[in-house]
Amino acid sequence: MDRTVNAAGLPQIAHDLSLWGLFLQADWVVKGVMIGLLLASVWVWAIVFEKVTSLRRANRAADAFEDKFWSGGSLDELFAREGEAPTHPMAAVFGAAMREWRRSANLTGAAVAGAKERVERAMSVTIGRELERMERWMVFLASVGSVGPFIGLFGTVWGIMNSFAAIAGMQNTNLAVVAPGIAEALFATAIGLVAAIPAVLAYNKINTDLARFAARLESFATEFAAIVSRQADQQASAAPARATQAAE
């Protein structure tokens, strides 16, 4: 009983319960967790800004390209302007198809069918390569969104363990003694949620936008493959006539 009274009568240590104060008073392990989560949060926002900007740019470029593609102009001229040195994914798909088709320009008969398959394969490979480039760092967003809260929880558990050890050492369960240590520990979980929640929301939104853009590229590739198929059929049907004229 005397021990309890004496402990309660000890002078109270002032605690800074501001965010900066909680960070400074935290254990070095908890500080490491906080710093890591804050850096992850900053990187998440950098990735989000880059992805949103690049997707918006890619969609605008695709709009302008499709306007030119369906304007009725020469595909060879369009290839010379945008396909040879593409600056956006749709132009890259178009350029890959045109390069493969030009290699097969003089083929006839069964070889034409093989050329059509190669054109489709070239577009498919290019779409996959462009999407892989656009999906870079998406795994990081998913990782922060799923692991961030647990890392923060680890910091919290570690901080609470230290707080209980300090309470046992002071032999005082007064709320004024317990609260600061618990607050420091819970601050780590809060930072984990601050990093994870935007990462999850951004991942879902960007992943949806990427899927929509991938469908747009696939649609363009299908339409262009149909054009190539028609030209190939015309080329194959015209070959016997040219051969007959040459024989005469």
MARZA-253808 format. One record per residue: residue in one letter; x, y, z of N, C-alpha, C in turn. Coordinates in Angstrom, 1 decimal. Example, Ala and Ser with C-alpha at 12.3 -4.5 7.8 and 13.67 -1.06 7.14 Angstrom:
2
R   r     n.xx     n.yy     n.zz    ca.xx    ca.yy    ca.zz     c.xx     c.yy     c.zz
R   A     13.2     -5.7      7.8     12.3     -4.5      7.8     13.2     -3.3      7.8
R   S     12.8     -2.2      7.1     13.7     -1.1      7.1     12.9      0.0      7.9
END
This chain:
248
R   r     n.xx     n.yy     n.zz    ca.xx    ca.yy    ca.zz     c.xx     c.yy     c.zz
R   M      0.8     -1.2      0.0      0.0      0.0      0.0      0.9      1.2      0.0
R   D      1.9      1.2      0.9      2.8      2.4      0.9      3.5      2.6     -0.4
R   R      3.8      1.4     -1.1      4.5      1.5     -2.4      3.6      2.2     -3.4
R   T      2.3      1.8     -3.4      1.4      2.4     -4.4      1.3      3.9     -4.1
R   V      1.2      4.3     -2.9      1.1      5.7     -2.6      2.3      6.5     -3.0
R   N      3.5      5.9     -2.7      4.7      6.6     -3.0      4.9      6.7     -4.5
R   A      4.5      5.6     -5.3      4.6      5.7     -6.8      3.7      6.7     -7.3
R   A      2.5      6.8     -6.7      1.5      7.8     -7.2      2.0      9.2     -6.9
R   G      2.8      9.3     -5.9      3.3     10.6     -5.5      4.5     11.1     -6.2
R   L      5.1     10.2     -7.1      6.3     10.6     -7.9      5.9     11.8     -8.8
R   P      6.9     12.6     -9.1      6.6     13.7    -10.0      6.3     13.2    -11.4
R   Q      5.4     13.7    -12.0      4.9     13.3    -13.4      5.9     13.8    -14.4
R   I      6.2     13.0    -15.3      7.1     13.4    -16.5      6.2     13.9    -17.6
R   A      6.6     15.1    -18.1      5.8     15.7    -19.2      6.1     14.9    -20.5
R   H      5.0     14.7    -21.2      5.0     14.0    -22.4      4.4     14.8    -23.5
R   D      5.2     14.9    -24.6      4.7     15.7    -25.8      3.8     14.7    -26.6
R   L      2.5     14.9    -26.7      1.6     14.0    -27.4      1.3     14.5    -28.8
R   S      2.1     15.5    -29.3      2.0     15.8    -30.7      2.5     14.7    -31.6
R   L      2.2     14.8    -32.9      2.7     13.7    -33.8      4.3     13.6    -33.8
R   W      4.9     14.8    -33.8      6.4     14.8    -33.8      6.9     14.4    -32.5
R   G      6.2     14.8    -31.4      6.6     14.3    -30.1      6.5     12.8    -29.9
R   L      5.4     12.2    -30.4      5.2     10.8    -30.4      6.3     10.1    -31.1
R   F      6.7     10.6    -32.3      7.8     10.0    -33.1      9.1     10.1    -32.3
R   L      9.4     11.2    -31.7     10.7     11.4    -31.0     10.8     10.5    -29.8
R   Q      9.7     10.3    -29.1      9.7      9.5    -27.9      9.6      8.0    -28.1
R   A      9.4      7.6    -29.4      9.2      6.2    -29.7     10.5      5.4    -29.6
R   D     10.4      4.1    -29.4     11.6      3.2    -29.5     12.2      3.2    -30.9
R   W     13.5      2.9    -31.0     14.2      2.9    -32.3     13.5      1.9    -33.3
R   V     13.0      0.8    -32.8     12.4     -0.1    -33.7     11.1      0.5    -34.2
R   V     10.3      1.1    -33.4      9.1      1.8    -33.8      9.4      3.0    -34.7
R   K     10.5      3.7    -34.4     10.9      4.8    -35.3     11.2      4.2    -36.7
R   G     11.9      3.1    -36.7     12.2      2.5    -38.0     11.0      2.1    -38.8
R   V     10.0      1.6    -38.1      8.7      1.2    -38.7      8.0      2.4    -39.3
R   M      8.0      3.5    -38.5      7.3      4.7    -38.9      8.0      5.3    -40.1
R   I      9.3      5.4    -40.1     10.1      6.0    -41.2      9.9      5.2    -42.5
R   G      9.9      3.8    -42.4      9.7      3.0    -43.5      8.3      3.2    -44.1
R   L      7.3      3.3    -43.3      5.9      3.4    -43.7      5.7      4.8    -44.4
R   L      6.4      5.8    -43.8      6.3      7.2    -44.4      6.9      7.2    -45.7
R   L      8.1      6.6    -45.9      8.8      6.6    -47.2      7.9      5.8    -48.2
R   A      7.3      4.7    -47.7      6.4      3.9    -48.6      5.2      4.7    -49.1
R   S      4.7      5.5    -48.2      3.5      6.4    -48.5      3.9      7.4    -49.5
R   V      5.1      8.0    -49.4      5.6      9.0    -50.3      5.7      8.4    -51.7
R   W      6.3      7.2    -51.7      6.5      6.5    -53.0      5.2      6.1    -53.6
R   V      4.2      5.7    -52.8      2.9      5.4    -53.3      2.3      6.5    -54.1
R   W      2.4      7.7    -53.5      1.8      8.9    -54.1      2.6      9.3    -55.4
R   A      3.9      9.0    -55.4      4.7      9.3    -56.6      4.2      8.4    -57.7
R   I      4.0      7.1    -57.4      3.6      6.1    -58.4      2.2      6.5    -58.9
R   V      1.3      6.8    -58.0     -0.1      7.2    -58.4     -0.1      8.4    -59.3
R   F      0.7      9.4    -59.0      0.8     10.6    -59.9      1.3     10.1    -61.3
R   E      2.4      9.3    -61.3      3.0      8.9    -62.6      2.0      8.1    -63.4
R   K      1.3      7.1    -62.7      0.3      6.3    -63.5     -0.8      7.1    -64.0
R   V     -1.4      7.9    -63.2     -2.5      8.7    -63.6     -2.1      9.6    -64.8
R   T     -1.0     10.2    -64.7     -0.5     11.1    -65.8     -0.2     10.3    -67.1
R   S      0.5      9.2    -67.0      0.8      8.4    -68.1     -0.4      7.8    -68.8
R   L     -1.4      7.3    -68.0     -2.6      6.8    -68.6     -3.4      7.9    -69.3
R   R     -3.5      9.0    -68.7     -4.2     10.1    -69.3     -3.5     10.5    -70.7
R   R     -2.2     10.5    -70.6     -1.5     10.9    -71.9     -1.7      9.8    -72.9
R   A     -1.6      8.5    -72.5     -1.8      7.4    -73.5     -3.2      7.4    -74.1
R   N     -4.2      7.8    -73.3     -5.6      7.8    -73.9     -5.7      9.0    -74.8
R   R     -5.2     10.1    -74.5     -5.2     11.3    -75.4     -4.5     11.0    -76.7
R   A     -3.3     10.3    -76.6     -2.6     10.0    -77.8     -3.3      8.9    -78.6
R   A     -4.0      8.0    -78.0     -4.8      7.0    -78.7     -6.0      7.6    -79.4
R   D     -6.6      8.6    -78.8     -7.7      9.3    -79.4     -7.3     10.0    -80.7
R   A     -6.1     10.7    -80.6     -5.6     11.4    -81.8     -5.2     10.4    -82.9
R   F     -4.6      9.3    -82.5     -4.1      8.3    -83.4     -5.3      7.7    -84.2
R   E     -6.3      7.3    -83.4     -7.5      6.7    -84.1     -8.2      7.6    -85.0
R   D     -8.2      8.9    -84.7     -8.8      9.9    -85.6     -8.0      9.9    -86.9
R   K     -6.7      9.8    -86.9     -5.9      9.7    -88.1     -6.1      8.4    -88.8
R   F     -6.1      7.3    -88.0     -6.2      6.0    -88.6     -7.5      5.8    -89.4
R   W     -8.6      6.3    -88.9     -9.9      6.1    -89.5    -10.3      7.3    -90.4
R   S     -9.4      8.2    -90.7     -9.7      9.3    -91.5     -9.7      9.0    -93.0
R   G     -9.2      7.8    -93.3     -9.2      7.4    -94.7     -7.9      7.7    -95.4
R   G     -6.9      8.2    -94.7     -5.6      8.5    -95.3     -4.8      7.2    -95.5
R   S     -3.6      7.4    -96.1     -2.7      6.3    -96.4     -2.1      5.7    -95.1
R   L     -2.2      4.4    -95.0     -1.6      3.8    -93.8     -0.1      3.8    -93.9
R   D      0.4      3.8    -95.1      1.9      3.9    -95.3      2.4      5.3    -94.8
R   E      1.6      6.3    -95.1      2.0      7.7    -94.6      1.9      7.8    -93.1
R   L      0.8      7.1    -92.5      0.7      7.1    -91.1      1.8      6.3    -90.4
R   F      2.2      5.3    -91.0      3.3      4.5    -90.5      4.6      5.3    -90.5
R   A      4.8      6.0    -91.6      6.0      6.8    -91.7      6.0      7.9    -90.6
R   R      4.9      8.5    -90.3      4.8      9.6    -89.3      4.9      9.1    -87.9
R   E      4.2      8.0    -87.6      4.0      7.6    -86.2      4.4      6.1    -85.9
R   G      4.4      5.3    -86.9      4.6      3.8    -86.7      6.1      3.5    -86.6
R   E      7.0      4.2    -87.3      8.4      3.8    -87.3      9.1      4.2    -86.0
R   A      8.7      5.3    -85.4      9.2      5.6    -84.1      8.1      6.0    -83.1
R   P      7.3      5.0    -82.7      6.1      5.2    -81.9      6.4      5.9    -80.5
R   T      5.5      6.7    -80.2      5.7      7.5    -78.9      4.6      7.1    -77.9
R   H      3.7      6.2    -78.3      2.6      5.7    -77.4      2.2      4.3    -77.7
R   P      1.5      3.6    -76.9      1.2      2.2    -77.1      0.5      1.9    -78.4
R   M     -0.5      2.6    -78.7     -1.3      2.3    -79.9     -0.5      2.4    -81.1
R   A      0.3      3.4    -81.2      1.2      3.6    -82.4      2.2      2.4    -82.4
R   A      2.7      2.0    -81.3      3.6      0.8    -81.2      2.9     -0.4    -81.8
R   V      1.7     -0.7    -81.4      1.0     -1.8    -82.0      0.8     -1.7    -83.5
R   F      0.4     -0.5    -83.9      0.3     -0.3    -85.4      1.6     -0.5    -86.1
R   G      2.7      0.1    -85.5      4.0     -0.1    -86.2      4.4     -1.5    -86.3
R   A      4.2     -2.3    -85.2      4.6     -3.7    -85.3      3.9     -4.4    -86.3
R   A      2.6     -4.2    -86.5      1.8     -4.8    -87.5      2.2     -4.4    -88.9
R   M      2.4     -3.2    -89.1      2.8     -2.7    -90.4      4.2     -3.2    -90.8
R   R      5.1     -3.3    -89.9      6.4     -3.8    -90.3      6.3     -5.3    -90.7
R   E      5.5     -6.1    -90.0      5.4     -7.5    -90.3      4.6     -7.6    -91.6
R   W      3.6     -6.8    -91.9      2.9     -6.9    -93.1      3.7     -6.5    -94.3
R   R      4.6     -5.5    -94.1      5.5     -5.1    -95.2      6.5     -6.2    -95.6
R   R      6.9     -6.9    -94.6      7.8     -8.1    -94.9      7.1     -9.1    -95.8
R   S      5.8     -9.2    -95.7      5.0    -10.2    -96.4      4.2     -9.7    -97.6
R   A      4.7     -8.5    -98.1      3.9     -7.9    -99.1      3.8     -8.7   -100.4
R   N      4.9     -9.4   -100.7      4.9    -10.1   -102.0      4.6    -11.6   -101.9
R   L      4.1    -12.0   -100.8      3.7    -13.4   -100.6      2.4    -13.7   -101.3
R   T      2.2    -15.0   -101.7      1.0    -15.4   -102.3      0.5    -16.8   -101.7
R   G     -0.7    -17.1   -102.0     -1.2    -18.4   -101.7     -1.3    -18.7   -100.2
R   A     -0.8    -19.9    -99.8     -0.8    -20.3    -98.4      0.0    -19.4    -97.5
R   A      1.1    -18.8    -98.1      2.0    -18.0    -97.4      1.3    -16.7    -96.8
R   V      0.2    -16.3    -97.5     -0.5    -15.1    -97.1     -1.2    -15.4    -95.7
R   A     -1.8    -16.6    -95.6     -2.4    -16.9    -94.3     -1.4    -16.9    -93.2
R   G     -0.2    -17.4    -93.4      0.8    -17.3    -92.4      1.2    -15.9    -92.1
R   A      1.2    -15.0    -93.1      1.5    -13.6    -92.8      0.5    -13.0    -91.9
R   K     -0.8    -13.3    -92.2     -1.8    -12.7    -91.3     -1.7    -13.2    -89.9
R   E     -1.3    -14.4    -89.7     -1.1    -14.9    -88.3      0.1    -14.2    -87.7
R   R      1.2    -14.0    -88.5      2.3    -13.3    -87.9      2.0    -11.8    -87.5
R   V      1.2    -11.2    -88.3      0.8     -9.8    -88.0      0.0     -9.8    -86.7
R   E     -0.9    -10.7    -86.5     -1.7    -10.8    -85.3     -0.8    -11.1    -84.1
R   R      0.1    -12.0    -84.3      1.1    -12.3    -83.2      1.9    -11.1    -82.9
R   A      2.4    -10.4    -83.9      3.2     -9.2    -83.6      2.5     -8.2    -82.8
R   M      1.2     -8.0    -83.1      0.4     -7.0    -82.3      0.2     -7.5    -80.9
R   S     -0.1     -8.8    -80.8     -0.3     -9.4    -79.5      0.9     -9.3    -78.6
R   V      2.1     -9.5    -79.1      3.3     -9.4    -78.4      3.6     -8.0    -78.0
R   T      3.3     -7.1    -78.9      3.5     -5.6    -78.6      2.6     -5.1    -77.5
R   I      1.3     -5.6    -77.6      0.3     -5.2    -76.6      0.8     -5.7    -75.2
R   G      1.3     -6.9    -75.1      1.8     -7.5    -73.9      3.0     -6.7    -73.4
R   R      3.9     -6.3    -74.3      5.1     -5.6    -73.8      4.7     -4.2    -73.3
R   E      3.8     -3.5    -74.0      3.4     -2.2    -73.6      2.6     -2.2    -72.3
R   L      1.8     -3.2    -72.1      1.0     -3.3    -70.8      2.0     -3.6    -69.7
R   E      2.9     -4.5    -70.0      3.9     -4.8    -68.9      4.7     -3.5    -68.5
R   R      5.0     -2.7    -69.4      5.7     -1.4    -69.1      4.8     -0.5    -68.3
R   M      3.5     -0.4    -68.7      2.6      0.4    -68.0      2.2     -0.1    -66.6
R   E      2.3     -1.4    -66.4      2.0     -2.0    -65.1      3.1     -2.0    -64.1
R   R      4.2     -1.4    -64.5      5.4     -1.4    -63.6      5.1     -0.6    -62.3
R   W      5.5     -1.1    -61.2      5.3     -0.6    -59.8      3.9     -0.9    -59.3
R   M      3.0     -1.5    -60.1      1.7     -1.9    -59.6      1.8     -2.9    -58.4
R   V      2.8     -3.8    -58.5      3.0     -4.7    -57.4      3.4     -4.0    -56.1
R   F      4.1     -2.9    -56.2      4.4     -2.2    -55.0      3.2     -1.6    -54.4
R   L      2.3     -1.1    -55.2      1.0     -0.5    -54.6      0.3     -1.6    -53.9
R   A      0.2     -2.8    -54.5     -0.6     -3.9    -53.9      0.1     -4.4    -52.6
R   S      1.4     -4.4    -52.6      2.2     -4.8    -51.5      2.0     -3.9    -50.3
R   V      2.1     -2.6    -50.6      1.9     -1.6    -49.5      0.5     -1.7    -49.0
R   G     -0.5     -1.8    -49.9     -1.9     -1.9    -49.4     -2.2     -3.1    -48.6
R   S     -1.5     -4.2    -48.8     -1.8     -5.5    -48.1     -0.9     -5.6    -46.8
R   V      0.3     -5.2    -46.9      1.3     -5.4    -45.9      1.4     -4.2    -44.9
R   G      1.2     -3.0    -45.4      1.3     -1.8    -44.6      0.7     -1.9    -43.2
R   P     -0.6     -2.2    -43.1     -1.2     -2.3    -41.8     -0.5     -3.3    -40.9
R   F      0.0     -4.4    -41.4      0.6     -5.4    -40.5      2.0     -4.9    -40.1
R   I      2.7     -4.1    -40.9      4.0     -3.5    -40.5      3.7     -2.5    -39.4
R   G      2.7     -1.7    -39.6      2.3     -0.8    -38.5      1.9     -1.5    -37.2
R   L      1.2     -2.6    -37.4      0.8     -3.4    -36.2      2.0     -4.0    -35.5
R   F      3.0     -4.4    -36.3      4.2     -4.8    -35.6      4.8     -3.7    -34.8
R   G      4.9     -2.5    -35.3      5.4     -1.4    -34.5      4.6     -1.1    -33.3
R   T      3.2     -1.3    -33.4      2.4     -1.1    -32.3      2.6     -2.2    -31.2
R   V      2.7     -3.4    -31.6      2.9     -4.5    -30.6      4.3     -4.3    -29.9
R   W      5.3     -3.9    -30.7      6.6     -3.7    -30.1      6.5     -2.5    -29.1
R   G      5.9     -1.5    -29.5      5.8     -0.3    -28.6      5.0     -0.6    -27.3
R   I      3.9     -1.4    -27.4      3.1     -1.8    -26.3      4.0     -2.6    -25.3
R   M      4.7     -3.6    -25.9      5.6     -4.4    -25.1      6.6     -3.5    -24.3
R   N      7.2     -2.5    -24.9      8.1     -1.6    -24.2      7.4     -0.8    -23.2
R   S      6.1     -0.4    -23.5      5.4      0.4    -22.5      5.0     -0.4    -21.3
R   F      4.6     -1.7    -21.5      4.4     -2.5    -20.3      5.6     -2.8    -19.5
R   A      6.7     -2.9    -20.2      8.0     -3.1    -19.4      8.3     -1.9    -18.6
R   A      8.1     -0.7    -19.2      8.4      0.5    -18.5      7.4      0.7    -17.3
R   I      6.1      0.3    -17.5      5.2      0.4    -16.4      5.6     -0.5    -15.2
R   A      6.0     -1.7    -15.6      6.4     -2.7    -14.6      7.6     -2.1    -13.8
R   G      8.5     -1.5    -14.5      9.7     -0.9    -13.9      9.3      0.2    -12.9
R   M      8.4      1.1    -13.3      8.0      2.2    -12.5      7.0      1.8    -11.4
R   Q      6.4      0.6    -11.6      5.4      0.1    -10.6      4.3      1.1    -10.4
R   N      3.8      1.6    -11.5      2.7      2.6    -11.5      1.8      2.4    -12.7
R   T      0.5      2.2    -12.4     -0.4      1.9    -13.5     -1.3      3.2    -13.7
R   N     -0.9      4.3    -13.3     -1.6      5.6    -13.5     -1.8      5.8    -15.0
R   L     -3.0      6.3    -15.4     -3.2      6.5    -16.8     -2.3      7.5    -17.4
R   A     -1.8      8.5    -16.6     -0.9      9.5    -17.1      0.4      8.8    -17.5
R   V      0.8      7.7    -16.9      2.0      7.0    -17.2      1.8      6.0    -18.4
R   V      0.7      5.4    -18.4      0.4      4.4    -19.4      0.1      5.0    -20.8
R   A     -0.7      6.1    -20.8     -1.2      6.6    -22.0     -0.1      7.0    -23.1
R   P      0.9      7.8    -22.7      1.9      8.2    -23.7      2.5      7.0    -24.4
R   G      2.9      5.9    -23.7      3.5      4.8    -24.4      2.6      4.1    -25.3
R   I      1.3      4.0    -24.9      0.3      3.4    -25.8      0.1      4.3    -27.0
R   A      0.0      5.6    -26.8     -0.2      6.5    -28.0      1.0      6.4    -29.0
R   E      2.2      6.3    -28.5      3.3      6.1    -29.4      3.2      4.8    -30.2
R   A      2.8      3.8    -29.5      2.6      2.5    -30.2      1.5      2.5    -31.3
R   L      0.4      3.1    -30.9     -0.7      3.2    -31.8     -0.5      4.1    -33.0
R   F      0.5      5.0    -32.8      0.8      5.9    -33.9      1.4      5.2    -35.1
R   A      2.1      4.1    -34.8      2.7      3.3    -35.9      1.6      2.6    -36.7
R   T      0.5      2.1    -36.1     -0.6      1.5    -36.8     -1.3      2.6    -37.7
R   A     -1.4      3.8    -37.1     -2.1      4.9    -37.9     -1.3      5.2    -39.1
R   I      0.0      5.3    -39.0      0.9      5.5    -40.2      0.7      4.4    -41.2
R   G      0.7      3.1    -40.7      0.5      2.0    -41.6     -0.8      2.1    -42.4
R   L     -1.9      2.6    -41.7     -3.2      2.7    -42.4     -3.1      3.9    -43.4
R   V     -2.4      5.0    -43.0     -2.3      6.1    -43.9     -1.6      5.7    -45.2
R   A     -0.6      4.8    -45.1      0.1      4.3    -46.3     -0.7      3.3    -47.1
R   A     -1.5      2.5    -46.4     -2.1      1.4    -47.0     -3.4      1.8    -47.7
R   I     -4.3      2.6    -47.1     -5.6      2.9    -47.6     -5.5      3.6    -49.0
R   P     -4.7      4.6    -49.2     -4.5      5.2    -50.5     -3.9      4.2    -51.5
R   A     -3.0      3.4    -51.1     -2.4      2.4    -52.0     -3.5      1.4    -52.5
R   V     -4.4      0.9    -51.6     -5.4      0.0    -52.1     -6.4      0.7    -53.0
R   L     -6.8      1.9    -52.7     -7.8      2.6    -53.5     -7.1      3.0    -54.9
R   A     -5.9      3.4    -54.9     -5.2      3.7    -56.1     -5.0      2.5    -57.0
R   Y     -4.6      1.4    -56.3     -4.4      0.1    -57.1     -5.6     -0.3    -57.8
R   N     -6.8     -0.3    -57.1     -8.0     -0.7    -57.7     -8.4      0.2    -58.9
R   K     -8.3      1.5    -58.7     -8.6      2.5    -59.8     -7.7      2.4    -60.9
R   I     -6.4      2.3    -60.7     -5.4      2.3    -61.8     -5.5      0.9    -62.5
R   N     -5.7     -0.1    -61.8     -5.9     -1.5    -62.4     -7.1     -1.5    -63.3
R   T     -8.2     -0.9    -62.9     -9.4     -0.8    -63.7     -9.1      0.0    -65.0
R   D     -8.4      1.1    -64.8     -8.1      1.9    -66.0     -7.1      1.2    -67.0
R   L     -6.2      0.5    -66.4     -5.3     -0.3    -67.3     -6.0     -1.4    -68.0
R   A     -6.9     -2.1    -67.3     -7.7     -3.1    -68.0     -8.6     -2.5    -69.1
R   R     -9.1     -1.3    -68.9     -9.9     -0.6    -69.9     -9.0     -0.2    -71.1
R   F     -7.8      0.2    -70.8     -6.9      0.6    -71.9     -6.4     -0.6    -72.7
R   A     -6.2     -1.7    -71.9     -5.8     -3.0    -72.6     -6.9     -3.4    -73.6
R   A     -8.2     -3.3    -73.1     -9.3     -3.7    -74.0     -9.3     -2.8    -75.2
R   R     -9.0     -1.6    -75.0     -8.9     -0.6    -76.2     -7.9     -1.0    -77.2
R   L     -6.7     -1.4    -76.7     -5.6     -1.9    -77.6     -6.0     -3.2    -78.3
R   E     -6.7     -4.1    -77.6     -7.1     -5.3    -78.2     -8.1     -5.1    -79.2
R   S     -9.0     -4.2    -79.0    -10.1     -3.8    -80.0     -9.4     -3.3    -81.2
R   F     -8.5     -2.4    -81.1     -7.8     -1.8    -82.2     -7.0     -2.9    -83.0
R   A     -6.4     -3.8    -82.3     -5.6     -4.9    -82.9     -6.6     -5.7    -83.7
R   T     -7.8     -6.0    -83.2     -8.7     -6.9    -83.9     -9.2     -6.2    -85.2
R   E     -9.5     -4.9    -85.1    -10.0     -4.1    -86.2     -8.9     -4.1    -87.3
R   F     -7.7     -3.8    -86.9     -6.6     -3.7    -87.8     -6.3     -5.1    -88.5
R   A     -6.4     -6.2    -87.7     -6.2     -7.5    -88.2     -7.3     -7.8    -89.3
R   A     -8.5     -7.3    -89.1     -9.5     -7.5    -90.1     -9.2     -6.8    -91.4
R   I     -8.6     -5.6    -91.3     -8.2     -4.8    -92.5     -7.1     -5.6    -93.2
R   V     -6.1     -6.0    -92.4     -5.0     -6.8    -93.0     -5.5     -8.1    -93.7
R   S     -6.5     -8.7    -93.1     -7.0     -9.9    -93.7     -7.7     -9.6    -95.0
R   R     -8.5     -8.5    -95.1     -9.1     -8.2    -96.3     -8.1     -7.9    -97.4
R   Q     -7.0     -7.1    -97.1     -6.0     -6.8    -98.0     -5.3     -8.1    -98.5
R   A     -5.1     -9.0    -97.5     -4.4    -10.3    -97.9     -5.2    -11.1    -98.8
R   D     -6.5    -11.1    -98.6     -7.4    -11.9    -99.5     -7.4    -11.3   -100.8
R   Q     -7.5     -9.9   -100.9     -7.4     -9.3   -102.2     -6.1     -9.6   -102.9
R   Q     -5.0     -9.5   -102.2     -3.7     -9.8   -102.7     -3.6    -11.3   -103.2
R   A     -4.2    -12.2   -102.5     -4.2    -13.6   -102.9     -5.0    -13.8   -104.1
R   S     -6.2    -13.2   -104.2     -7.1    -13.4   -105.4     -6.5    -12.7   -106.6
R   A     -5.8    -11.6   -106.4     -5.2    -10.9   -107.6     -3.9    -11.6   -108.1
R   A     -3.3    -12.4   -107.3     -2.1    -13.1   -107.8     -2.2    -14.0   -109.0
R   P     -3.3    -14.8   -109.1     -3.4    -15.6   -110.3     -3.6    -14.8   -111.6
R   A     -4.4    -13.7   -111.4     -4.6    -12.8   -112.6     -3.3    -12.2   -113.0
R   R     -2.4    -11.8   -112.1     -1.1    -11.2   -112.5     -0.3    -12.3   -113.1
R   A     -0.4    -13.5   -112.6      0.5    -14.5   -113.2      0.0    -14.9   -114.6
R   T     -1.3    -14.8   -114.9     -1.8    -15.1   -116.2     -1.4    -14.0   -117.2
R   Q     -1.5    -12.8   -116.7     -1.0    -11.6   -117.6      0.5    -11.7   -117.9
R   A      1.2    -12.1   -116.9      2.7    -12.3   -117.1      3.0    -13.4   -118.1
R   A      2.2    -14.5   -118.1      2.4    -15.6   -119.0      2.1    -15.2   -120.4
R   E      1.0    -14.4   -120.6      0.7    -13.9   -121.9      1.7    -13.0   -122.5
END
